């Protein structure tokens, strides 16, 4: 996911620059999708359509054997659209480069602070501290083991970029077909993946075992230093593996397989004297030769997905024309068998529905063109294409959102339980050493006495209190009521 975003501090973005090092790109006409989907939701929640919505829910439950609340889901969509706190009015670009740095640009009319507050009301408070949280800009730093990403929510949209992403001039030849569809404004969804580059990178990194082991060590040490810094309220200036081991951040000393020496650089990056740092490798794995790539992956070059306003196509480019012809012949046979089976299944449908189904089947084609193997659906209308995309998204969200909230709440409850157990252990240890019972929960005294490393906080903002009973000490959370 690579997009060059210029001057995030001023919330300004550039058009996407698709480079030679770009591995894959996704383009979505978000404005068209949102307009259609919000319109459908507004219709479905009308009282006169309650029967239609109930029938849709019954069919979905029959297919998926799941309990879902489509009425509640579409009501949330309708309310969200009417609030106008996040209205997609442009496109989404989502890309990744050969160093696995992602970038996202989602153009929309946004009320940044209201949008974040809405998300928190629906899914719970965002635990990651915001770099900025103002009416016109909400910004988060999203650290990963290898690099840092910045997410900015601005009145013009949502933007994500990462430090250290490759920066090159646009490759207009490699990405010409994708950009042509974008410029003609006929595309609803486009995706392209450079399989040739991916297979060579993967094979090359697998071949260079020493390099991979060292960089794995660097990632582990980086994570350990970050945890150490969190507990000691300050970054590590000098890498000391023995101190990390003594503090139980690291199990044992890590060594470079090429006898390099690990140290902390001035920019607080862990580096190896032989292989360099993760952001600035001194010796990287070269792209592998054709012979080092497993035989089953060698034919694949490019994958493309195009959903236009009147057609859709999935295409795979292979480096062997004979293979393309063989796969196309097999695909046509399989498609014919599927169509015959589907026609038999449609025999019991009303004639009007049967004709629609037959038209859809006839629109599906498999063909080959030089090195390209193509599966296409042709001769459809824009509403059908959008509903085909958003229908899957909507059904998945209706099922996933309630389950996500349930899983999130369970995870936070368990985290709170763990906090309570830690506090009980710390209090019991302090009472054992001081010989004095704790009448109230005093976090500062526990930290000052080194019975507790840091303050335990409820993920949902609850407060902890201590009580005593016949079974001993218990800690209760005002939010979870956990003992």
C-alpha positions as CSV (number, residue, x, y, z in Angstrom):
1,X,0.0,0.0,0.0
2,X,1.9,3.0,-1.2
3,X,0.7,6.6,-1.6
4,X,2.9,9.6,-1.3
5,X,1.2,12.0,1.1
6,X,2.8,15.4,1.2
7,X,2.7,17.6,4.3
8,X,0.4,15.7,6.6
9,X,0.8,18.5,9.1
10,X,-1.2,20.7,6.8
11,X,-3.5,17.8,5.9
12,X,-2.7,18.1,2.2
13,X,-2.3,15.0,0.0
14,X,-0.9,14.4,-3.5
15,X,-2.2,12.2,-6.2
16,X,-0.9,8.6,-5.9
17,X,2.5,7.9,-7.3
18,X,2.7,4.3,-8.4
19,X,6.4,3.3,-8.6
20,X,8.5,0.5,-9.9
21,X,8.8,-0.7,-6.2
22,X,5.0,-0.6,-5.7
23,X,3.9,-4.2,-5.1
24,X,0.1,-3.6,-5.2
25,X,-2.5,-1.0,-5.4
26,X,-6.3,-0.8,-4.7
27,X,-8.5,2.0,-6.0
28,X,-12.2,2.4,-5.0
29,X,-14.8,5.0,-6.1
30,X,-15.9,5.5,-2.5
31,X,-18.3,8.3,-3.3
32,X,-20.4,6.1,-5.7
33,X,-20.4,3.2,-3.2
34,X,-21.4,5.3,-0.2
35,X,-24.1,7.1,-2.2
36,X,-25.7,3.9,-3.4
37,X,-25.4,2.0,-0.1
38,X,-26.7,4.9,2.1
39,X,-29.6,5.3,-0.4
40,X,-30.4,1.6,-0.1
41,X,-30.3,1.8,3.7
42,X,-32.6,4.9,3.7
43,X,-35.1,3.0,1.7
44,X,-34.9,-0.2,3.7
45,X,-35.6,1.4,7.0
46,X,-38.8,3.0,5.8
47,X,-41.9,1.5,7.6
48,X,-43.4,0.4,4.3
49,X,-40.3,-1.8,3.6
50,X,-40.2,-3.6,6.9
51,X,-41.6,-6.8,5.3
52,X,-38.9,-6.7,2.6
53,X,-36.2,-6.3,5.2
54,X,-37.6,-9.1,7.3
55,X,-37.5,-11.4,4.3
56,X,-33.9,-10.4,3.5
57,X,-33.0,-11.2,7.1
58,X,-34.8,-14.6,7.0
59,X,-32.9,-15.5,3.8
60,X,-29.5,-14.5,5.2
61,X,-30.1,-16.4,8.4
62,X,-31.1,-19.4,6.3
63,X,-28.0,-19.3,4.2
64,X,-25.5,-18.5,7.0
65,X,-27.3,-20.1,9.9
66,X,-26.5,-17.0,12.0
67,X,-28.6,-14.6,14.1
68,X,-28.2,-11.2,12.5
69,X,-30.1,-7.9,13.0
70,X,-30.3,-6.4,9.5
71,X,-32.9,-3.8,10.7
72,X,-30.6,-2.5,13.3
73,X,-27.6,-2.6,11.0
74,X,-29.3,-0.5,8.2
75,X,-30.7,1.9,10.8
76,X,-27.1,2.6,12.0
77,X,-26.0,3.1,8.3
78,X,-28.9,5.5,7.7
79,X,-28.3,7.5,11.0
80,X,-24.5,7.7,10.2
81,X,-25.2,9.0,6.7
82,X,-27.7,11.6,8.0
83,X,-25.2,12.8,10.7
84,X,-22.8,13.8,7.9
85,X,-19.7,13.4,10.1
86,X,-17.9,11.2,7.5
87,X,-19.2,11.4,3.9
88,X,-17.0,9.8,1.2
89,X,-17.0,12.2,-1.7
90,X,-14.0,11.0,-3.6
91,X,-11.8,8.0,-3.9
92,X,-9.8,5.5,-1.8
93,X,-6.2,4.6,-2.7
94,X,-4.5,1.9,-0.8
95,X,-1.0,0.7,-1.8
96,X,2.1,-1.1,-0.5
97,X,5.8,-1.0,-1.6
98,X,8.6,-3.5,-1.7
99,X,9.6,-2.6,1.8
100,X,6.0,-3.4,3.0
101,X,5.3,0.2,3.9
102,X,1.6,1.0,3.5
103,X,-0.2,4.2,2.6
104,X,-3.9,5.1,2.4
105,X,-5.7,8.1,1.1
106,X,-9.5,8.2,1.7
107,X,-11.1,11.4,0.5
108,X,-14.2,12.5,2.3
109,X,-16.0,15.3,4.0
110,X,-15.2,14.8,7.6
111,X,-15.8,16.3,11.0
112,X,-12.7,14.8,12.6
113,X,-13.4,15.0,16.3
114,X,-17.1,14.1,16.0
115,X,-16.2,11.1,13.8
116,X,-13.7,9.8,16.4
117,X,-16.2,10.4,19.2
118,X,-18.8,8.5,17.2
119,X,-16.4,5.5,16.7
120,X,-15.6,5.5,20.5
121,X,-19.4,5.5,21.3
122,X,-19.9,2.5,19.0
123,X,-16.8,0.5,19.8
124,X,-15.3,1.9,23.0
125,X,-12.5,4.4,23.8
126,X,-9.5,4.3,21.6
127,X,-6.6,3.3,23.7
128,X,-3.8,4.7,21.5
129,X,-3.1,8.2,22.7
130,X,-3.7,10.8,20.0
131,X,-0.9,13.1,18.8
132,X,-3.5,15.7,18.2
133,X,-7.2,15.7,19.0
134,X,-8.7,18.9,17.8
135,X,-12.0,19.8,16.0
136,X,-10.2,20.0,12.7
137,X,-7.5,17.4,13.1
138,X,-7.2,14.1,14.9
139,X,-3.9,12.3,14.5
140,X,-2.4,9.0,15.8
141,X,1.0,7.5,15.7
142,X,0.8,3.7,14.9
143,X,4.1,2.0,15.7
144,X,5.0,-1.3,14.2
145,X,8.1,-3.5,14.9
146,X,9.8,-2.2,11.8
147,X,8.5,1.4,11.2
148,X,6.1,4.0,12.4
149,X,2.8,5.0,10.7
150,X,0.9,8.2,11.1
151,X,-2.9,8.3,10.7
152,X,-4.5,11.7,10.1
153,X,-8.2,12.4,10.1
154,X,-8.8,15.8,8.5
155,X,-11.8,17.7,7.1
156,X,-10.6,16.5,3.6
157,X,-10.4,12.8,4.5
158,X,-8.4,10.1,6.2
159,X,-4.7,9.6,5.4
160,X,-2.1,7.0,6.5
161,X,1.5,7.0,5.6
162,X,4.7,5.4,7.0
163,X,8.2,6.6,7.7
164,X,10.8,5.2,5.4
165,X,8.6,4.4,2.4
166,X,10.2,4.2,-1.0
167,X,10.1,7.5,-2.9
168,X,10.6,7.3,-6.7
169,X,9.2,8.9,-9.8
170,X,5.9,7.5,-11.1
171,X,6.1,4.4,-13.3
172,X,3.6,5.3,-16.0
173,X,4.4,2.2,-18.1
174,X,4.0,-0.5,-15.5
175,X,0.8,1.0,-14.1
176,X,-0.6,2.4,-17.4
177,X,-3.6,0.1,-17.6
178,X,-4.7,0.8,-14.0
179,X,-4.3,4.6,-14.4
180,X,-6.1,4.6,-17.7
181,X,-9.2,3.1,-16.0
182,X,-8.9,5.7,-13.2
183,X,-8.6,8.6,-15.6
184,X,-11.6,7.5,-17.7
185,X,-13.7,7.5,-14.5
186,X,-15.4,4.3,-15.4
187,X,-14.0,2.2,-12.5
188,X,-15.8,1.4,-9.3
189,X,-13.0,-0.8,-7.9
190,X,-9.5,-1.6,-9.2
191,X,-6.8,-3.8,-7.8
192,X,-3.4,-4.8,-9.2
193,X,-0.7,-6.9,-7.6
194,X,2.8,-7.4,-9.0
195,X,3.1,-11.1,-8.4
196,X,6.5,-11.3,-10.2
197,X,8.1,-8.9,-7.8
198,X,6.5,-10.5,-4.8
199,X,7.6,-14.1,-5.6
200,X,11.1,-12.9,-6.1
201,X,11.3,-10.9,-2.9
202,X,9.9,-13.8,-0.9
203,X,12.2,-16.3,-2.5
204,X,15.2,-13.9,-2.1
205,X,14.5,-13.3,1.6
206,X,14.1,-17.0,2.2
207,X,17.4,-17.7,0.6
208,X,19.3,-15.2,2.7
209,X,18.9,-17.0,6.0
210,X,21.6,-15.0,7.9
211,X,20.0,-11.7,7.0
212,X,16.6,-12.9,8.0
213,X,17.8,-14.2,11.4
214,X,19.6,-10.9,12.2
215,X,16.6,-8.8,11.3
216,X,14.4,-11.0,13.4
217,X,16.8,-10.2,16.3
218,X,16.6,-6.5,15.6
219,X,12.8,-6.6,15.7
220,X,12.9,-8.5,19.0
221,X,15.4,-6.1,20.6
222,X,13.4,-3.1,19.3
223,X,10.2,-4.4,21.0
224,X,12.1,-5.1,24.2
225,X,13.5,-1.6,24.3
226,X,10.1,-0.1,23.7
227,X,8.6,-2.0,26.6
228,X,11.6,-1.0,28.8
229,X,11.1,2.6,27.9
230,X,7.4,2.5,28.7
231,X,8.1,1.1,32.2
232,X,11.0,3.6,32.9
233,X,9.4,6.7,31.4
234,X,12.2,7.3,29.0
235,X,14.0,5.8,26.0
236,X,17.1,3.7,26.2
237,X,20.2,5.5,25.1
238,X,22.6,2.6,25.2
239,X,21.7,-1.0,24.3
240,X,22.3,-3.2,27.3
241,X,21.0,-6.8,26.7
242,X,21.9,-7.8,30.2
243,X,19.7,-5.1,31.7
244,X,16.9,-6.2,29.4
245,X,17.3,-9.8,30.6
246,X,17.5,-8.7,34.3
247,X,14.2,-6.8,33.8
248,X,12.5,-9.8,32.2
249,X,12.1,-8.1,28.9
250,X,14.4,-10.5,27.1
251,X,15.0,-14.2,27.7
252,X,18.6,-14.5,26.6
253,X,21.3,-12.7,24.7
254,X,20.7,-12.3,21.0
255,X,23.7,-12.6,18.6
256,X,24.1,-11.8,14.9
257,X,24.7,-15.0,12.9
258,X,27.5,-13.1,11.0
259,X,29.1,-12.0,14.3
260,X,27.9,-8.4,14.0
261,X,27.6,-6.2,17.0
262,X,24.2,-4.8,18.1
263,X,24.1,-1.2,19.3
264,X,21.7,1.8,19.8
265,X,22.0,4.5,17.1
266,X,21.5,8.2,17.8
267,X,18.0,8.0,16.3
268,X,17.2,5.3,18.8
269,X,17.2,2.6,16.1
270,X,18.8,-0.8,17.0
271,X,21.5,-1.5,14.4
272,X,23.9,-4.4,13.5
273,X,27.5,-3.6,12.5
274,X,27.2,-6.0,9.6
275,X,23.5,-5.8,8.5
276,X,22.6,-2.3,9.5
277,X,19.2,-1.3,10.9
278,X,15.7,-2.2,9.8
279,X,15.1,1.2,8.2
280,X,18.6,1.4,6.7
281,X,19.9,-2.1,5.9
282,X,23.6,-2.3,5.1
283,X,23.2,-5.6,3.3
284,X,19.8,-6.5,1.9
285,X,18.6,-9.7,0.2
286,X,18.9,-9.4,-3.6
287,X,16.0,-10.4,-5.7
288,X,16.3,-14.1,-6.4
289,X,17.0,-15.8,-9.7
290,X,14.3,-17.6,-11.5
291,X,15.7,-21.0,-10.5
292,X,15.4,-20.2,-6.8
293,X,11.6,-19.7,-7.1
294,X,9.5,-22.8,-6.4
295,X,8.2,-24.2,-9.7
296,X,4.5,-23.8,-8.8
297,X,5.0,-20.0,-8.4
298,X,7.1,-19.3,-11.5
299,X,4.3,-18.7,-14.0
300,X,2.6,-15.9,-12.1
301,X,3.4,-12.3,-13.2
302,X,0.5,-9.9,-12.5
303,X,-3.0,-10.2,-11.0
304,X,-5.7,-7.6,-11.9
305,X,-9.3,-7.0,-10.7
306,X,-11.5,-4.5,-12.4
307,X,-15.0,-3.6,-11.5
308,X,-16.3,-1.0,-14.0
309,X,-19.8,0.5,-14.2
310,X,-21.0,-2.1,-16.7
311,X,-18.6,-5.1,-16.3
312,X,-16.1,-6.8,-14.1
313,X,-13.0,-8.8,-14.8
314,X,-10.4,-10.8,-12.9
315,X,-7.2,-11.3,-14.9
316,X,-4.0,-13.3,-14.3
317,X,-0.9,-12.8,-16.4
318,X,1.4,-15.8,-16.8
319,X,4.8,-16.0,-18.4
320,X,3.9,-19.1,-20.5
321,X,1.3,-18.9,-23.3
322,X,0.8,-22.6,-23.4
323,X,-0.1,-22.7,-19.7
324,X,-2.6,-19.8,-20.4
325,X,-4.3,-21.8,-23.2
326,X,-4.5,-25.0,-21.1
327,X,-5.9,-23.2,-18.1
328,X,-8.4,-21.3,-20.2
329,X,-9.7,-24.6,-21.8
330,X,-10.1,-26.2,-18.4
331,X,-11.8,-23.1,-17.0
332,X,-14.3,-23.1,-19.9
333,X,-15.2,-26.7,-19.3
334,X,-15.7,-26.1,-15.6
335,X,-17.8,-22.9,-16.2
336,X,-20.0,-24.8,-18.7
337,X,-20.6,-27.5,-16.1
338,X,-21.5,-24.9,-13.5
339,X,-23.9,-23.1,-15.8
340,X,-25.7,-26.4,-16.7
341,X,-26.1,-27.2,-13.0
342,X,-27.3,-23.7,-12.2
343,X,-29.9,-23.8,-15.0
344,X,-31.3,-27.0,-13.6
345,X,-31.6,-25.4,-10.2
346,X,-33.4,-22.4,-11.7
347,X,-36.1,-24.6,-13.2
348,X,-38.4,-24.1,-10.2
349,X,-38.1,-20.3,-10.1
350,X,-40.7,-17.9,-11.5
351,X,-40.1,-17.2,-15.2
352,X,-39.0,-13.6,-14.6
353,X,-36.5,-14.6,-12.0
354,X,-35.3,-17.5,-14.1
355,X,-34.6,-15.1,-17.0
356,X,-32.6,-12.8,-14.8
357,X,-30.5,-15.7,-13.6
358,X,-29.9,-17.0,-17.1
359,X,-28.9,-13.5,-18.2
360,X,-26.4,-13.4,-15.4
361,X,-25.0,-16.8,-16.3
362,X,-24.6,-15.8,-19.9
363,X,-22.7,-12.7,-18.9
364,X,-19.9,-14.8,-17.3
365,X,-17.1,-15.5,-19.8
366,X,-13.6,-17.2,-19.6
367,X,-11.1,-16.3,-22.3
368,X,-7.4,-15.9,-22.9
369,X,-5.5,-13.2,-24.6
370,X,-1.8,-13.7,-25.3
371,X,-0.4,-14.1,-21.7
372,X,-3.6,-13.1,-19.9
373,X,-6.2,-15.5,-18.5
374,X,-9.5,-13.6,-17.9
375,X,-12.7,-14.3,-16.1
376,X,-15.3,-11.6,-17.0
377,X,-18.8,-10.5,-16.3
378,X,-20.2,-8.3,-19.1
379,X,-23.3,-6.4,-20.1
380,X,-24.5,-5.4,-16.6
381,X,-25.6,-2.0,-15.2
382,X,-24.0,0.2,-12.6
383,X,-26.5,-0.5,-9.9
384,X,-26.0,-4.2,-10.3
385,X,-22.2,-3.8,-10.1
386,X,-22.3,-1.6,-7.0
387,X,-24.9,-3.8,-5.2
388,X,-22.7,-6.8,-6.0
389,X,-19.8,-5.2,-4.2
390,X,-21.7,-3.6,-1.3
391,X,-24.0,-6.5,-0.8
392,X,-21.0,-8.6,0.3
393,X,-19.7,-5.8,2.5
394,X,-23.0,-5.1,4.1
395,X,-23.8,-8.7,4.9
396,X,-20.3,-9.2,6.3
397,X,-20.5,-6.1,8.4
398,X,-24.0,-7.0,9.7
399,X,-22.5,-10.3,11.0
400,X,-19.0,-9.1,12.0
401,X,-19.8,-5.8,13.9
402,X,-21.9,-7.4,16.7
403,X,-19.3,-10.2,17.0
404,X,-16.5,-7.7,17.0
405,X,-18.1,-5.7,19.8
406,X,-18.7,-8.9,21.8
407,X,-15.1,-10.0,21.4
408,X,-13.7,-6.6,22.2
409,X,-15.8,-6.3,25.4
410,X,-14.7,-9.8,26.5
411,X,-11.1,-9.0,25.9
412,X,-11.3,-5.8,27.9
413,X,-13.1,-7.6,30.7
414,X,-10.3,-10.2,30.8
415,X,-7.6,-7.4,30.8
416,X,-9.4,-5.8,33.7
417,X,-9.5,-9.1,35.6
418,X,-5.8,-9.4,35.0
419,X,-5.2,-5.9,36.5
420,X,-7.2,-6.9,39.6
421,X,-5.0,-10.0,40.1
422,X,-1.8,-8.0,39.7
423,X,-3.1,-5.4,42.3
424,X,-4.0,-8.2,44.8
425,X,-0.6,-9.7,44.4
426,X,1.1,-6.4,45.0
427,X,-1.0,-5.6,48.0
428,X,-0.4,-9.0,49.6
429,X,3.4,-8.6,49.1
430,X,3.4,-5.1,50.6
431,X,1.4,-6.3,53.6
432,X,3.7,-9.3,54.1
433,X,6.8,-7.1,54.1
434,X,5.5,-4.1,56.1
435,X,3.2,-6.1,58.5
436,X,0.5,-3.5,58.1
437,X,-2.9,-4.0,56.4
438,X,-3.9,-1.8,53.5
439,X,-7.1,0.1,54.4
440,X,-7.5,1.7,51.0
441,X,-6.0,1.2,47.5
442,X,-2.9,3.4,47.3
443,X,-1.3,3.0,43.8
444,X,1.5,5.5,44.5
445,X,2.6,3.6,47.6
446,X,2.7,0.3,45.7
447,X,4.8,1.9,43.0
448,X,7.1,3.7,45.4
449,X,7.7,0.5,47.3
450,X,8.4,-1.3,44.0
451,X,5.6,-3.7,44.5
452,X,4.0,-2.5,41.3
453,X,5.9,-1.4,38.1
454,X,3.2,1.0,36.9
455,X,-0.4,2.0,37.4
456,X,-3.0,-0.6,36.4
457,X,-5.8,1.1,34.4
458,X,-9.1,-0.4,33.4
459,X,-9.4,-0.5,29.6
460,X,-12.9,1.0,29.9
461,X,-12.1,3.8,32.4
462,X,-13.3,2.1,35.5
463,X,-11.7,2.8,38.9
464,X,-10.4,0.1,41.3
465,X,-11.2,-0.2,45.0
466,X,-10.1,-2.6,47.7
467,X,-12.3,-4.6,50.1
468,X,-11.8,-7.4,52.6
469,X,-13.9,-10.5,53.3
470,X,-13.6,-13.9,54.8
471,X,-11.7,-15.0,51.7
472,X,-9.1,-12.2,52.0
473,X,-8.5,-9.2,49.8
474,X,-10.5,-8.5,46.7
475,X,-10.3,-5.7,44.1
476,X,-13.4,-4.4,42.4
477,X,-13.7,-2.4,39.2
478,X,-16.5,0.2,39.1
479,X,-17.1,-0.6,35.4
480,X,-16.8,-4.4,35.2
481,X,-17.7,-5.1,38.8
482,X,-14.9,-7.7,38.7
483,X,-13.7,-9.2,42.0
